[in-house]
Amino acid sequence: MKALIVFVAGLIVFGVTFAGWIYLNGLGCGMNPTGCSGFSLNWSDFEALQIFLPTFFLGAVLMVLGVWIWWRR
């Protein structure tokens, strides 16, 4: 049960971070005064990645830890 809780916590952290990343990119596209012809995730935006990368990493580590705890049983 502990493995499932750790895995789900990591999944939630990773998912919320990814949703925030999509929201930030969509907001930037919508705030463009010339309009937006296509939407893409801007992985080259270093300033935003400074905020989002640690939580992506934390979520991934928690998911791997949950699988490891389950596998070790």
C-alpha positions, 0 to 999 in steps of 0.5 A: 500500500505504501508503494501505491501511495508514493507512486500516486503522489509522484504521479500527481506532482508530475501531472500537476507540473505538466498541466502548469507547463501547458497552461503557461505555454497556452497563456503565452500563446494567447497573450500574443497580440498578433495571435497564435497559429499553432500551440507547442510546448516551448522546452527552450524557455530556460527561465520557466524550466528553472521553476518546472524542472525540479518538480518534474524531477521530484514527481519522476523520482517519487514514481520510480521510488514507488515502483522500486518499493513495490518491486522489492517486496 
